[in-house]
Amino acid sequence: MYIIRLRRICQRYKSRIIWYDQCLLEITSYDFFGKINYDNNFCMSNVKKLGDKFTFTSVCNTLMDNKTTLATSNVHYTEPTALFYVGDTRFKGARFVGRRLGAVLLAIQLLLISSELPLNTTNEYLNHKCLVSEGKYKPGSEYERHLNNIIKMFYSGSYRGFYLSGMNNDNAILQCRADSYGTKCHDCFATALAKLRRKCPWYKGMIIWYNQCLLAITTTDAIGKIDYDNNFCMSNAKKLGGDKSDFTRTWKTLMDNLTTLATTTRGKDEYTMFSAGETLYKGDKMYGMVQCTYDLSLRACKECLVFNSVRFQDCLSDTRGARFVGGTCTFRFEFYPFLSKPVLNI
């Protein structure tokens, strides 16, 4: 029945694929055995919405992680059940069933590649850049195999809030905002990777920024070095008006204090090279934060923040909120709280 329908819908095509609930049939002229299919994926969802989105996302991710681990552990390819597992869990009293089938290691990633899932309203996409000068890689190449190994490590390591890898000419870094570790960082990584693959297909070098995380992949020896090239600034269109010099002094003082805190109290906790605080400007609270990627030294972190604050001073001054965002450091201030954890008075 399935081959008949495929022949009728895709007449005389060399390559074709069809999905049914109980089977998948693919015919192609490409050598695809043993390789991940990044292109032919889609997502289907129930039109009925759930109330508690954040709790459900956490439950769903845990269920998928557990079933993925079971499906890809101790696999014997002679068994008909290889790379398959099914199970259930509870969500607010209801039974929630999930299954994992397919020759894949990154189960959730394949879903996200074809359908970017919004995490929450505070994790908006900011920007991306395809590093054209580093060239592209070919499907099935040695580079792709190294890249897939890195992605696998990041997938499990992303809960830490940061992850670094330097393998041959494949270097990558994931840095999540210090209030977005654990599941938030893991989810941000998955969403960032999915969008990055769509925006920069087959590029060896690429970088993407979300509100809660940065993901960069490059062939250059970038670990531990300040990124002077991949930076940008975003500012609120609403101007403050009044005494511009007075405001400039206020935000510079705020940033100087935050930079000092971030680069003199480094520890091996989730606030590594991160600080947040608030100050007053004409009776209004101004909230700020600075953060550097985990691979930088304290000295390099300070240099990165100071350099970009001078470089983007026109963008940062005289607005009701702005940020510079880069490959190794970031600074932001707003006239409303934008972090999920309490900040310090400085």
Backbone torsions as a table, in degrees:
resi	resn	phi	psi	omega
1	MET	NA	-41.9	-175.1
2	TYR	-70.0	-43.8	179.6
3	ILE	-66.5	-33.4	178.5
4	ILE	-65.0	-44.5	179.5
5	ARG	-65.8	-39.2	-179.9
6	LEU	-65.3	-40.9	177.5
7	ARG	-65.7	-35.0	-178.6
8	ARG	-73.4	-38.0	-177.1
9	ILE	-80.9	-36.7	-176.8
10	CYS	-119.1	65.1	-175.2
11	GLN	-63.7	128.2	173.2
12	ARG	66.2	9.6	176.1
13	TYR	-78.6	138.9	178.0
14	LYS	-71.6	-35.8	-177.9
15	SER	-118.2	133.9	-179.7
16	ARG	-161.2	154.9	-177.9
17	ILE	-147.9	143.2	180.0
18	ILE	-141.4	142.0	-179.8
19	TRP	-116.9	133.8	167.7
20	TYR	-122.9	169.6	-178.2
21	ASP	-62.8	-32.4	-175.0
22	GLN	-105.1	-4.2	-179.6
23	CYS	-161.9	162.6	174.3
24	LEU	-126.5	135.6	176.8
25	LEU	-128.5	123.8	-179.4
26	GLU	-131.0	134.2	176.3
27	ILE	-127.6	126.4	-177.0
28	THR	-152.2	158.2	178.1
29	SER	-91.6	-1.6	-179.5
30	TYR	-90.7	154.5	174.7
31	ASP	-84.0	92.7	-173.3
32	PHE	-113.5	-0.7	-177.9
33	PHE	-63.8	130.3	179.1
34	GLY	80.0	5.4	-177.7
35	LYS	-114.2	145.0	178.6
36	ILE	-71.6	134.5	176.8
37	ASN	-93.4	104.0	-177.8
38	TYR	-89.0	-10.1	-169.6
39	ASP	-101.6	-36.6	-172.6
40	ASN	-102.8	81.2	-179.2
41	ASN	-142.6	152.7	176.0
42	PHE	-153.1	168.8	-178.2
43	CYS	-130.3	140.4	177.4
44	MET	-127.5	139.1	-178.6
45	SER	-139.1	157.9	177.1
46	ASN	-73.4	138.2	-178.6
47	VAL	-69.8	-18.8	-179.8
48	LYS	-78.8	126.5	-176.1
49	LYS	-92.6	155.5	175.3
50	LEU	-99.1	158.3	-178.3
51	GLY	-79.1	-60.1	-174.8
52	ASP	-87.6	89.5	-174.8
53	LYS	-66.3	-41.5	-175.0
54	PHE	-67.3	-45.4	179.3
55	THR	-64.0	-41.9	179.7
56	PHE	-62.7	-42.1	179.2
57	THR	-59.0	-42.6	179.1
58	SER	-63.8	-44.7	-179.8
59	VAL	-64.1	-44.3	-179.2
60	CYS	-63.0	-45.4	-179.6
61	ASN	-62.9	-40.6	178.8
62	THR	-63.9	-43.8	178.6
63	LEU	-60.8	-47.0	-179.0
64	MET	-65.7	-39.7	178.1
65	ASP	-61.6	-44.9	-178.7
66	ASN	-64.4	-44.7	-178.4
67	LYS	-70.5	-34.4	176.9
68	THR	-63.7	-42.8	178.9
69	THR	-61.6	-44.8	-179.8
70	LEU	-67.3	-38.2	-177.8
71	ALA	-70.1	-26.3	-175.0
72	THR	-109.5	10.1	178.5
73	SER	-105.9	136.2	176.8
74	ASN	53.3	46.1	-177.7
75	VAL	-79.2	133.5	173.0
76	HIS	-118.4	113.9	-170.6
77	TYR	-72.8	-7.0	176.1
78	THR	-81.9	-12.3	-179.0
79	GLU	-88.0	139.9	-179.2
80	PRO	-67.8	-15.5	-178.4
81	THR	-97.4	10.7	-176.5
82	ALA	-57.9	140.3	178.7
83	LEU	58.2	39.5	177.7
84	PHE	-142.1	139.5	172.8
85	TYR	-156.5	147.7	179.6
86	VAL	-135.5	147.0	-180.0
87	GLY	-165.7	-178.4	179.5
88	ASP	-145.1	164.5	175.9
89	THR	-148.1	-174.4	-178.2
90	ARG	-115.8	137.7	174.0
91	PHE	-132.7	106.2	-179.1
92	LYS	53.0	44.0	175.5
93	GLY	88.7	-15.2	-178.4
94	ALA	-94.4	147.4	178.5
95	ARG	-80.7	128.8	-175.4
96	PHE	-120.3	117.4	-173.7
97	VAL	-105.7	137.7	177.0
98	GLY	-138.8	152.7	177.0
99	ARG	-139.9	158.0	179.7
100	ARG	-135.1	119.1	-179.2
101	LEU	-136.4	137.3	174.5
102	GLY	134.1	157.9	-179.2
103	ALA	-85.2	67.1	-177.4
104	VAL	-136.1	153.0	174.9
105	LEU	-101.4	-28.0	-176.8
106	LEU	-111.0	83.3	-170.4
107	ALA	-61.7	-51.8	-176.1
108	ILE	-68.6	-31.7	-178.8
109	GLN	-58.0	-41.7	-176.9
110	LEU	-64.9	-33.4	176.0
111	LEU	-68.4	-41.0	-175.5
112	LEU	-73.0	-25.4	-179.0
113	ILE	-61.5	-37.4	-178.2
114	SER	-97.4	-9.7	-179.0
115	SER	-150.4	99.6	-178.8
116	GLU	-67.8	125.0	-177.2
117	LEU	-97.5	122.4	177.1
118	PRO	-66.1	132.8	-177.5
119	LEU	-85.2	-55.4	173.2
120	ASN	-164.3	174.4	-171.7
121	THR	-70.5	-13.4	-178.2
122	THR	-99.2	3.4	-178.1
123	ASN	-112.7	51.5	-176.6
124	GLU	-71.7	152.2	174.0
125	TYR	-68.7	136.7	-178.2
126	LEU	-107.1	-52.2	-174.8
127	ASN	-170.7	166.4	172.8
128	HIS	-150.5	165.1	179.1
129	LYS	-150.1	125.2	173.1
130	CYS	-88.8	122.6	-177.2
131	LEU	-84.3	82.9	-171.9
132	VAL	-58.5	-36.6	-175.8
133	SER	-63.1	-19.1	-179.0
134	GLU	-87.4	-4.6	175.2
135	GLY	80.7	-174.6	179.3
136	LYS	-120.0	160.7	176.6
137	TYR	-112.7	159.4	-179.1
138	LYS	-95.1	143.1	176.5
139	PRO	-57.1	134.8	179.9
140	GLY	83.4	2.0	-178.6
141	SER	-77.1	168.8	177.0
142	GLU	-61.1	-36.6	179.0
143	TYR	-61.4	-43.5	-179.6
144	GLU	-62.9	-38.3	178.7
145	ARG	-64.4	-41.8	176.9
146	HIS	-63.9	-42.1	-179.0
147	LEU	-62.9	-42.1	178.9
148	ASN	-64.2	-35.0	176.1
149	ASN	-64.9	-40.9	177.8
150	ILE	-63.3	-45.6	-179.5
151	ILE	-60.5	-39.8	178.9
152	LYS	-61.2	-44.5	179.1
153	MET	-64.8	-41.8	-179.8
154	PHE	-65.7	-35.5	-178.3
155	TYR	-59.4	-41.1	179.6
156	SER	-85.8	-27.9	-176.6
157	GLY	-88.3	-8.2	-173.8
158	SER	-67.4	-18.7	179.4
159	TYR	-65.1	-20.3	-178.9
160	ARG	-69.3	-23.1	-177.3
161	GLY	103.7	-16.1	175.6
162	PHE	-157.8	155.7	177.2
163	TYR	-158.0	139.7	-179.2
164	LEU	-126.7	150.0	174.9
165	SER	-152.0	135.6	173.6
166	GLY	-136.1	99.4	-177.7
167	MET	-124.7	113.7	-177.4
168	ASN	54.7	-119.9	177.8
169	ASN	-101.4	15.5	-179.0
170	ASP	-107.9	106.8	179.6
171	ASN	-118.9	140.7	-178.5
172	ALA	-148.6	153.2	176.7
173	ILE	-144.5	136.9	171.5
174	LEU	-119.7	126.2	176.1
175	GLN	-132.3	117.8	177.5
176	CYS	-98.9	153.4	176.7
177	ARG	-61.9	146.6	-169.3
178	ALA	-65.2	-15.9	175.3
179	ASP	-98.9	11.6	-174.9
180	SER	-130.1	46.8	178.6
181	TYR	-90.8	179.9	178.4
182	GLY	70.4	-133.5	-176.9
183	THR	-61.6	-36.8	179.5
184	LYS	-60.8	-42.5	179.8
185	CYS	-67.8	-43.4	178.7
186	HIS	-58.4	-45.8	-179.8
187	ASP	-66.9	-39.4	179.5
188	CYS	-64.5	-40.6	177.0
189	PHE	-59.8	-47.3	-178.4
190	ALA	-61.4	-43.9	179.7
191	THR	-67.2	-42.0	179.9
192	ALA	-64.0	-42.2	179.8
193	LEU	-63.8	-42.3	179.7
194	ALA	-61.2	-47.0	-178.7
195	LYS	-68.6	-37.5	-179.0
196	LEU	-64.2	-39.6	178.4
197	ARG	-65.6	-33.5	177.8
198	ARG	-75.7	-39.7	-176.5
199	LYS	-75.9	-34.0	-175.5
200	CYS	-128.9	62.9	-176.6
201	PRO	-64.1	126.9	175.0
202	TRP	70.8	6.5	176.6
203	TYR	-75.9	137.9	177.4
204	LYS	-73.6	-35.4	179.6
205	GLY	-114.6	130.9	-179.5
206	MET	-161.4	151.7	-178.5
207	ILE	-145.8	143.2	-179.2
208	ILE	-142.9	143.6	179.5
209	TRP	-119.0	131.6	167.2
210	TYR	-118.1	169.0	179.4
211	ASN	-59.6	-34.2	-174.8
212	GLN	-104.7	-5.6	-179.1
213	CYS	-160.5	160.7	173.8
214	LEU	-124.2	135.7	175.0
215	LEU	-131.1	121.7	-179.5
216	ALA	-129.9	135.1	177.6
217	ILE	-129.5	129.7	-174.8
218	THR	-152.9	158.2	175.9
219	THR	-94.2	-5.4	-178.9
220	THR	-86.3	159.1	178.0
221	ASP	-81.5	82.5	-171.2
222	ALA	-101.3	-15.0	-175.5
223	ILE	-62.6	126.6	177.9
224	GLY	84.4	3.0	-178.0
225	LYS	-114.9	145.8	178.7
226	ILE	-70.4	134.5	176.2
227	ASP	-92.7	106.2	-179.4
228	TYR	-91.2	-9.2	-171.5
229	ASP	-99.9	-39.5	-173.1
230	ASN	-98.9	79.9	-177.7
231	ASN	-142.4	151.0	175.9
232	PHE	-154.3	168.9	-177.5
233	CYS	-130.3	142.1	177.4
234	MET	-128.5	136.3	-178.7
235	SER	-137.1	156.2	176.9
236	ASN	-70.6	135.3	-178.7
237	ALA	-68.5	-21.0	-178.9
238	LYS	-80.7	124.7	-179.3
239	LYS	-88.2	153.7	177.6
240	LEU	-79.8	-40.7	-175.7
241	GLY	73.9	-177.8	178.9
242	GLY	75.9	-147.0	-175.2
243	ASP	-79.5	101.2	-177.5
244	LYS	-65.4	-38.4	-177.7
245	SER	-66.5	-35.1	178.8
246	ASP	-65.1	-42.9	178.2
247	PHE	-65.9	-41.1	179.7
248	THR	-59.4	-41.5	177.6
249	ARG	-62.4	-38.8	-178.0
250	THR	-65.6	-49.6	-177.0
251	TRP	-72.4	-29.2	176.5
252	LYS	-68.7	-38.5	176.8
253	THR	-64.8	-42.9	177.7
254	LEU	-59.0	-47.3	-178.1
255	MET	-67.1	-40.3	178.5
256	ASP	-59.8	-43.6	-180.0
257	ASN	-65.4	-42.3	179.4
258	LEU	-66.6	-39.8	178.7
259	THR	-62.8	-41.8	178.3
260	THR	-61.5	-45.3	179.1
261	LEU	-62.3	-43.5	-175.9
262	ALA	-69.4	-26.1	-173.7
263	THR	-109.7	9.9	176.9
264	THR	-127.3	-7.1	-177.7
265	THR	-124.6	33.1	-177.3
266	ARG	-63.2	131.6	176.4
267	GLY	-136.0	176.2	-179.4
268	LYS	-93.9	41.8	177.9
269	ASP	-116.2	-170.5	-175.2
270	GLU	-72.2	-8.0	-179.8
271	TYR	-100.2	20.1	-178.8
272	THR	-51.8	123.4	-179.9
273	MET	45.5	48.7	177.6
274	PHE	-140.8	141.8	171.0
275	SER	-151.3	152.7	179.4
276	ALA	-142.1	150.7	-179.8
277	GLY	-168.4	-176.2	-179.6
278	GLU	-144.3	157.0	176.8
279	THR	-146.4	178.9	-179.7
280	LEU	-112.7	139.8	173.1
281	TYR	-133.6	106.5	-178.6
282	LYS	53.6	43.3	176.3
283	GLY	87.9	-12.9	179.1
284	ASP	-98.0	142.3	176.6
285	LYS	-77.9	131.7	174.4
286	MET	-112.5	123.0	-178.4
287	TYR	-102.6	139.8	-179.5
288	GLY	-142.0	160.4	175.1
289	MET	-152.6	150.2	171.6
290	VAL	-132.2	151.0	177.1
291	GLN	-157.9	145.0	173.8
292	CYS	-120.5	158.7	175.6
293	THR	-68.8	151.9	-171.0
294	TYR	-63.5	-24.1	-174.9
295	ASP	-77.9	-15.9	-178.3
296	LEU	-75.9	152.3	170.4
297	SER	-78.6	166.8	177.8
298	LEU	-60.1	-41.4	-179.5
299	ARG	-65.0	-43.8	179.6
300	ALA	-66.2	-36.4	177.7
301	CYS	-60.3	-47.3	179.5
302	LYS	-62.6	-43.2	179.7
303	GLU	-62.3	-40.6	179.7
304	CYS	-62.2	-45.9	-178.8
305	LEU	-67.2	-44.9	-179.1
306	VAL	-65.9	-44.7	-179.5
307	PHE	-58.2	-47.7	-176.5
308	ASN	-73.9	-29.1	177.0
309	SER	-66.3	-34.0	176.4
310	VAL	-76.0	-42.8	-178.4
311	ARG	-60.9	-38.4	-175.6
312	PHE	-109.7	26.7	-175.0
313	GLN	-63.3	-32.8	178.0
314	ASP	-66.9	-34.3	178.8
315	CYS	-73.5	-33.2	-173.1
316	LEU	-85.0	-21.1	-173.3
317	SER	-93.4	149.4	173.0
318	ASP	66.2	30.4	175.9
319	THR	-131.2	160.2	178.9
320	ARG	-88.7	45.4	178.9
321	GLY	135.2	136.1	178.6
322	ALA	-165.0	167.0	176.3
323	ARG	-156.2	145.6	163.6
324	PHE	-106.9	141.4	-175.3
325	VAL	-128.3	131.1	-178.3
326	GLY	-139.1	-177.1	-179.7
327	GLY	-77.2	-15.9	-179.1
328	THR	-133.6	-10.8	177.4
329	CYS	-156.7	161.5	179.9
330	THR	-151.1	150.4	175.3
331	PHE	-139.5	140.2	-179.4
332	ARG	-145.2	143.1	169.9
333	PHE	-137.5	146.5	179.2
334	GLU	-146.0	165.1	174.7
335	PHE	-100.2	27.1	173.5
336	TYR	-150.6	152.6	179.1
337	PRO	-69.5	132.3	-177.9
338	PHE	-125.4	4.4	176.0
339	LEU	-105.7	151.3	-177.1
340	SER	-84.7	-9.9	178.6
341	LYS	-114.2	152.5	179.4
342	PRO	-58.8	149.0	179.3
343	VAL	-108.8	168.1	-178.2
344	LEU	-95.4	146.4	171.6
345	ASN	-80.6	129.3	179.1
346	ILE	-130.3	NA	NA
